Amino acid sequence: MADIAVLGFGARGTIYSLIAAEEGLKIVAACDVDKERRSAAKRLLGLKDGMCFDSAEAFFAAGRLADALILSTIDGTHYEYAMRALDLGYDILLEKPIALTLAEVDDIAAKAKALGRKIGVSHVLRYTPFYMKIKEIIDSGVIGRVMNVNQTENVGYFHQAHSFVRGNWHNSVETCPMILAKCCHDFDIILWLTGKSCKKLSSFGALDYFKAENAPAHSAARCKNCAAAPDCPYDAYQIYSARPTWVRIPDGQEENWENAKKVLDDDATFYDKCVFRCDNDVVDHQTVNMVLEDGIVVNLTMQAFSGKVYRRIQVGGTFGEINGVLEDNRVELEIFGKEEKQIFDIGVHDSVSPHAGGDRLLLVDFMKYVDSKSGGFKADIDKSVESHRLAFAAETSRLSNGKVMEF
């Protein structure tokens, strides 16, 4: 089996590394600019002293260290690092989004093709047993011709506050539009399930709530000093006391609320900033309407205002319909004219792999893809480019008052 290097040992790099270790895949090198993350990588993976790098420059200067590279750095570095890795001869598992502009996306795909390298994109939904079951049902023909798909990405009020108001993806200038960061998965899964390309789309949405004008009376710039905090669901101390592992705690300290609270108490961090007083500019709700080949009509909605994080899908066919929620791992099939619904309980239980087990199956299949001399990976870059093309077009449409974008 081919061996692996990891560039970027944040949340995604860590998850893939833990899965790799459990699956008996060999990781020989890791790189992260953060000392604590490097220490964690060395400890978790048992790496040699000379195989933990403190900068991308040092990592690339060492030459090709493995057969495959997991590229899971911040979004704005993907283009440069992917191009350099291709030059060194790496096959790449690239965290989404592929890059921050469509031109960069196309450049990476073209270079991989020219050099004969393999790039997989972490479109993990294709590898979830939940969506694979829906694909199986659609392809069987039992619901007839697909006419309509509704997919909703319920981000969750606490996840929106953590990632898209206070956190790393709060500003589209610094990162990318939220519809790309969050929903390139959803565009991709819709295209894969239907097997059809998009002919045109339009989009509407805005940042309407997380703005200064909506701040509660007597609120403060920081949650720790805020009189409104007890009645505010976005209070950082409420959110992170229930999710202490979401706070980046110094390496070597136990991940618990006591240590997380110390981080929140530090004004140098973003965690307890008031959600109404951040420099965020990404949307908090957006909808995209699409027409696919064969006249299939699709609605994709992304919205912050849900109590849980979950994806819901409904597929309407001429003979029946499919309904399901990814996080429930349960698919319902109703055939028109029949009283009983068929229920498929997927039964995925994986404490390491999020996305309903999709990360594990994707990584294992990618490494088989690297080892093989032929294709067969379900999320290679050629298949992933269209999802990014649609996300960029949706943002252009949104900013142009719902302009119809045709392909």
C-alpha positions as CSV (number, residue, x, y, z in Angstrom):
1,M,0.0,0.0,0.0
2,A,1.2,3.5,-0.8
3,D,2.4,5.7,2.0
4,I,1.1,9.2,3.0
5,A,2.3,12.6,4.1
6,V,-0.1,15.1,5.7
7,L,0.2,18.9,5.1
8,G,-2.0,20.7,7.6
9,F,-2.7,18.9,10.9
10,G,-5.9,20.8,11.9
11,A,-9.3,19.1,12.4
12,R,-9.5,17.5,8.9
13,G,-5.8,16.4,8.8
14,T,-6.2,14.9,12.3
15,I,-9.3,13.0,11.4
16,Y,-7.8,11.5,8.3
17,S,-4.6,10.6,10.1
18,L,-6.5,8.8,12.9
19,I,-8.5,6.9,10.3
20,A,-5.3,6.0,8.4
21,A,-3.8,4.6,11.6
22,E,-6.8,2.5,12.3
23,E,-6.8,1.2,8.7
24,G,-3.1,0.3,8.8
25,L,-2.2,3.0,6.3
26,K,1.4,4.4,6.8
27,I,1.9,8.1,7.4
28,V,5.5,9.0,7.1
29,A,5.5,12.8,7.4
30,A,3.4,15.7,8.7
31,C,3.6,19.5,8.5
32,D,1.9,22.3,10.4
33,V,3.0,25.8,11.2
34,D,1.7,25.4,14.8
35,K,4.1,23.9,17.3
36,E,1.3,22.3,19.4
37,R,-0.2,20.6,16.3
38,R,3.2,19.3,15.2
39,S,3.7,17.8,18.7
40,A,0.2,16.2,18.4
41,A,1.1,14.8,15.0
42,K,4.4,13.4,16.2
43,R,2.8,11.8,19.3
44,L,-0.3,10.4,17.5
45,L,1.5,9.0,14.5
46,G,4.9,8.1,16.0
47,L,6.8,10.1,13.5
48,K,10.6,10.5,13.5
49,D,12.0,13.9,14.5
50,G,13.1,14.8,11.0
51,M,9.6,14.1,9.5
52,C,7.6,16.8,11.3
53,F,8.0,20.1,9.4
54,D,7.2,23.6,10.7
55,S,6.5,25.3,7.3
56,A,5.3,24.4,3.8
57,E,8.7,25.7,2.5
58,A,10.6,23.2,4.6
59,F,8.2,20.4,3.7
60,F,8.4,21.0,0.0
61,A,12.2,21.5,0.1
62,A,12.5,18.0,1.5
63,G,11.3,16.6,-1.9
64,R,8.7,13.9,-2.4
65,L,8.4,12.1,1.0
66,A,5.5,9.8,0.2
67,D,3.3,8.5,-2.6
68,A,0.2,10.5,-1.5
69,L,-0.4,13.8,0.1
70,I,-3.3,14.7,2.3
71,L,-3.6,18.5,1.7
72,S,-5.7,19.9,4.5
73,T,-4.4,23.4,5.1
74,I,-6.5,26.6,5.1
75,D,-8.5,27.2,2.0
76,G,-6.4,30.1,0.6
77,T,-3.2,27.9,0.4
78,H,-4.8,25.1,-1.6
79,Y,-3.8,26.4,-5.0
80,E,-0.2,27.1,-4.3
81,Y,0.4,23.9,-2.3
82,A,-1.4,21.6,-4.8
83,M,0.6,23.0,-7.7
84,R,3.8,22.5,-5.9
85,A,2.9,19.0,-4.7
86,L,2.0,18.0,-8.3
87,D,5.4,19.2,-9.5
88,L,7.0,16.9,-6.9
89,G,5.0,13.9,-8.1
90,Y,2.5,13.5,-5.3
91,D,-1.0,12.1,-5.8
92,I,-3.2,14.3,-3.6
93,L,-6.3,14.0,-1.5
94,L,-7.4,17.6,-1.4
95,E,-9.7,19.1,1.2
96,K,-12.6,21.1,-0.2
97,P,-12.8,23.7,-1.6
98,I,-10.3,22.9,-4.3
99,A,-9.3,26.6,-4.5
100,L,-10.7,30.1,-4.1
101,T,-11.3,30.9,-7.7
102,L,-12.7,29.0,-10.6
103,A,-9.5,29.7,-12.7
104,E,-7.4,28.2,-9.9
105,V,-9.7,25.1,-9.8
106,D,-9.3,24.6,-13.5
107,D,-5.5,25.1,-13.3
108,I,-5.1,22.4,-10.7
109,A,-7.2,20.0,-12.7
110,A,-5.4,20.7,-15.9
111,K,-2.0,20.3,-14.3
112,A,-2.9,17.0,-12.7
113,K,-4.0,15.7,-16.1
114,A,-0.9,17.0,-17.9
115,L,1.4,15.3,-15.3
116,G,-0.6,12.1,-15.1
117,R,-1.2,12.6,-11.3
118,K,-4.3,11.7,-9.3
119,I,-6.3,14.2,-7.3
120,G,-9.2,13.1,-5.1
121,V,-11.4,15.8,-3.6
122,S,-12.9,15.2,-0.1
123,H,-16.5,15.1,-1.3
124,V,-17.3,12.6,1.4
125,L,-21.0,12.5,0.8
126,R,-20.5,10.2,-2.2
127,Y,-19.0,7.7,0.2
128,T,-21.7,7.8,2.9
129,P,-23.8,4.7,3.1
130,F,-26.9,7.0,3.4
131,Y,-26.4,8.6,0.0
132,M,-25.1,5.4,-1.6
133,K,-28.5,3.8,-0.6
134,I,-30.4,6.7,-2.2
135,K,-28.2,6.4,-5.4
136,E,-29.0,2.7,-5.5
137,I,-32.7,3.3,-5.2
138,I,-32.7,6.0,-7.9
139,D,-30.6,3.9,-10.3
140,S,-32.9,0.9,-9.8
141,G,-35.7,2.8,-11.5
142,V,-38.2,2.0,-8.8
143,I,-39.3,5.6,-8.3
144,G,-39.4,6.2,-12.1
145,R,-38.0,9.3,-13.7
146,V,-36.6,11.8,-11.2
147,M,-38.4,15.1,-11.5
148,N,-37.5,17.0,-8.4
149,V,-34.8,17.1,-5.7
150,N,-34.9,19.2,-2.5
151,Q,-31.7,19.3,-0.4
152,T,-31.4,21.4,2.7
153,E,-28.2,22.1,4.6
154,N,-29.2,23.0,8.1
155,V,-26.0,24.5,9.4
156,G,-27.1,24.8,13.1
157,Y,-27.2,28.1,15.0
158,F,-24.1,27.2,17.1
159,H,-22.1,25.9,14.1
160,Q,-22.9,29.1,12.2
161,A,-21.7,31.2,15.2
162,H,-18.5,29.2,15.6
163,S,-17.4,28.9,12.0
164,F,-19.1,31.5,9.9
165,V,-19.6,34.4,12.3
166,R,-16.7,34.2,14.7
167,G,-14.4,31.7,13.1
168,N,-12.2,30.8,10.2
169,W,-14.9,31.2,7.4
170,H,-16.5,34.4,8.6
171,N,-15.2,36.6,5.8
172,S,-15.6,35.8,2.1
173,V,-12.7,38.1,1.2
174,E,-10.3,36.2,3.5
175,T,-11.6,32.8,2.6
176,C,-14.5,32.1,0.1
177,P,-18.3,32.5,-0.2
178,M,-20.2,30.3,2.3
179,I,-22.1,28.6,-0.5
180,L,-18.7,27.2,-1.7
181,A,-17.3,26.4,1.7
182,K,-20.4,24.7,3.0
183,C,-22.3,23.5,0.0
184,C,-19.9,22.3,-2.7
185,H,-20.6,19.0,-1.0
186,D,-24.3,19.5,-1.7
187,F,-23.9,20.5,-5.3
188,D,-21.7,17.5,-5.8
189,I,-24.1,15.0,-4.3
190,I,-27.0,16.3,-6.3
191,L,-25.1,15.9,-9.5
192,W,-23.9,12.4,-8.5
193,L,-27.3,11.1,-7.4
194,T,-29.1,12.3,-10.6
195,G,-26.2,11.6,-13.0
196,K,-27.1,14.9,-14.7
197,S,-25.4,18.2,-15.3
198,C,-26.8,21.6,-14.5
199,K,-28.2,23.7,-17.3
200,K,-29.0,26.9,-15.4
201,L,-29.4,28.3,-11.9
202,S,-30.3,31.3,-9.9
203,S,-29.7,32.2,-6.2
204,F,-31.0,34.5,-3.5
205,G,-29.7,35.0,0.0
206,A,-28.1,37.5,2.4
207,L,-26.5,38.2,5.7
208,D,-29.6,39.4,7.5
209,Y,-29.3,38.6,11.2
210,F,-25.7,38.5,12.5
211,K,-25.3,42.3,12.2
212,A,-24.8,45.1,14.8
213,E,-28.4,46.4,14.3
214,N,-29.7,43.2,15.7
215,A,-27.6,43.2,18.9
216,P,-29.7,42.9,22.1
217,A,-30.0,46.0,24.2
218,H,-27.3,46.3,26.8
219,S,-25.1,43.7,25.0
220,A,-21.3,43.9,25.0
221,A,-18.5,43.3,22.6
222,R,-17.5,40.1,24.5
223,C,-19.8,37.5,26.0
224,K,-17.9,37.4,29.2
225,N,-19.0,41.0,29.9
226,C,-22.5,40.8,28.5
227,A,-25.7,41.5,30.4
228,A,-27.7,39.9,27.6
229,A,-25.7,36.6,27.7
230,P,-28.1,34.6,29.9
231,D,-30.9,35.0,27.3
232,C,-28.8,34.8,24.2
233,P,-28.5,31.4,22.5
234,Y,-25.3,32.6,20.8
235,D,-23.5,33.2,24.1
236,A,-20.1,31.6,23.7
237,Y,-20.0,30.2,27.2
238,Q,-23.3,28.3,26.6
239,I,-22.2,27.0,23.2
240,Y,-18.7,25.9,24.2
241,S,-19.5,24.5,27.6
242,A,-21.6,21.9,25.6
243,R,-18.8,21.5,23.0
244,P,-15.4,22.1,24.7
245,T,-13.5,20.1,22.0
246,W,-14.5,22.9,19.5
247,V,-12.1,25.2,21.4
248,R,-8.5,24.9,20.4
249,I,-6.8,24.0,23.7
250,P,-3.0,24.0,24.1
251,D,-1.5,20.6,23.3
252,G,-0.9,18.4,26.4
253,Q,-3.9,19.8,28.2
254,E,-7.1,17.8,28.6
255,E,-9.9,18.7,26.3
256,N,-12.5,19.7,28.9
257,W,-14.6,22.8,29.7
258,E,-12.3,24.0,32.5
259,N,-9.4,24.4,30.0
260,A,-11.7,25.6,27.2
261,K,-13.0,28.3,29.5
262,K,-9.5,29.6,30.0
263,V,-9.2,30.1,26.2
264,L,-12.5,31.9,26.0
265,D,-11.5,34.2,28.9
266,D,-8.5,35.4,26.8
267,D,-9.5,38.4,24.6
268,A,-6.7,37.5,22.1
269,T,-9.0,34.7,20.8
270,F,-12.2,35.0,18.8
271,Y,-14.3,32.5,20.7
272,D,-16.4,34.9,22.9
273,K,-16.8,37.8,20.4
274,C,-20.4,39.0,20.2
275,V,-21.9,37.5,17.1
276,F,-23.5,40.9,16.3
277,R,-20.2,42.7,16.4
278,C,-17.9,40.6,14.3
279,D,-16.4,41.5,10.9
280,N,-18.4,38.7,9.2
281,D,-19.8,39.2,5.7
282,V,-20.9,35.7,4.6
283,V,-24.6,34.9,4.3
284,D,-26.7,33.3,7.0
285,H,-29.3,31.9,4.6
286,Q,-29.2,31.2,0.9
287,T,-31.2,29.2,-1.6
288,V,-30.2,28.0,-5.1
289,N,-32.7,26.9,-7.8
290,M,-31.4,24.7,-10.6
291,V,-32.6,23.1,-13.7
292,L,-30.6,19.9,-14.6
293,E,-30.6,17.9,-17.8
294,D,-33.9,16.2,-18.6
295,G,-35.8,19.0,-16.9
296,I,-35.0,17.9,-13.3
297,V,-35.7,20.8,-11.0
298,V,-33.6,21.2,-7.8
299,N,-33.8,23.4,-4.8
300,L,-30.7,23.7,-2.5
301,T,-31.2,25.7,0.7
302,M,-28.4,26.5,3.2
303,Q,-29.5,28.2,6.4
304,A,-28.1,28.9,9.9
305,F,-31.3,28.8,11.9
306,S,-31.7,25.2,13.0
307,G,-31.3,23.6,16.4
308,K,-29.1,20.7,15.0
309,V,-26.7,20.3,12.2
310,Y,-28.3,18.1,9.6
311,R,-28.9,17.5,5.9
312,R,-32.4,16.7,4.6
313,I,-33.2,15.4,1.2
314,Q,-36.3,14.6,-0.8
315,V,-36.3,13.1,-4.3
316,G,-39.5,13.0,-6.2
317,G,-40.0,10.6,-9.0
318,T,-42.8,9.7,-11.3
319,F,-43.5,6.5,-9.4
320,G,-42.4,7.3,-5.9
321,E,-40.4,9.5,-3.6
322,I,-37.3,9.2,-1.3
323,N,-37.0,11.1,2.0
324,G,-34.2,11.1,4.5
325,V,-31.9,12.9,7.0
326,L,-28.2,12.1,6.7
327,E,-27.5,12.2,10.4
328,D,-30.4,9.8,11.1
329,N,-28.9,7.3,8.7
330,R,-32.4,6.3,7.7
331,V,-33.9,6.4,4.2
332,E,-37.7,6.2,3.6
333,L,-39.0,5.0,0.2
334,E,-42.6,5.5,-0.7
335,I,-44.0,3.9,-3.9
336,F,-47.1,5.6,-5.1
337,G,-50.3,3.5,-4.6
338,K,-48.8,1.3,-1.9
339,E,-49.7,1.9,1.7
340,E,-46.5,0.8,3.4
341,K,-43.3,2.8,3.2
342,Q,-40.0,0.9,3.0
343,I,-37.6,1.9,5.7
344,F,-33.8,1.4,5.3
345,D,-31.9,1.8,8.6
346,I,-28.3,2.3,7.5
347,G,-26.8,1.7,10.9
348,V,-23.4,3.4,10.7
349,H,-21.5,3.8,13.9
350,D,-18.1,5.3,13.5
351,S,-16.7,7.4,16.4
352,V,-13.7,8.7,14.4
353,S,-15.2,9.3,10.9
354,P,-17.7,12.1,10.8
355,H,-20.1,12.7,7.8
356,A,-21.9,9.4,8.7
357,G,-18.8,7.3,8.0
358,G,-18.0,8.8,4.7
359,D,-14.5,10.0,5.6
360,R,-13.2,6.5,6.3
361,L,-14.6,5.0,3.2
362,L,-13.3,7.9,1.0
363,L,-9.7,7.7,2.4
364,V,-9.5,3.9,2.1
365,D,-10.8,4.1,-1.5
366,F,-8.4,6.9,-2.4
367,M,-5.4,4.9,-1.3
368,K,-6.6,2.0,-3.4
369,Y,-6.9,4.5,-6.3
370,V,-3.3,5.7,-5.7
371,D,-2.1,2.1,-5.7
372,S,-4.0,1.2,-8.9
373,K,-3.0,2.0,-12.5
374,S,-6.5,2.9,-13.5
375,G,-9.4,5.1,-12.4
376,G,-12.3,4.2,-10.2
377,F,-12.3,6.9,-7.4
378,K,-15.8,8.4,-7.1
379,A,-14.6,11.9,-6.2
380,D,-11.6,12.6,-8.4
381,I,-11.1,16.2,-9.4
382,D,-12.6,15.9,-12.9
383,K,-15.9,14.9,-11.3
384,S,-15.6,17.6,-8.6
385,V,-15.0,20.7,-10.8
386,E,-18.6,21.1,-11.7
387,S,-19.8,21.4,-8.1
388,H,-17.3,24.3,-7.7
389,R,-18.4,25.9,-10.9
390,L,-22.0,25.9,-9.7
391,A,-21.1,27.3,-6.3
392,F,-19.2,30.2,-7.9
393,A,-22.1,30.8,-10.3
394,A,-24.6,30.7,-7.4
395,E,-22.7,33.4,-5.6
396,T,-22.5,35.5,-8.7
397,S,-26.3,35.1,-9.1
398,R,-26.9,36.1,-5.5
399,L,-24.9,39.2,-5.8
400,S,-26.7,40.1,-9.0
401,N,-30.2,39.9,-7.6
402,G,-30.9,36.3,-8.7
403,K,-29.5,36.6,-12.2
404,V,-30.0,33.4,-14.1
405,M,-26.7,31.7,-14.9
406,E,-26.7,29.4,-17.9
407,F,-24.1,26.6,-18.7
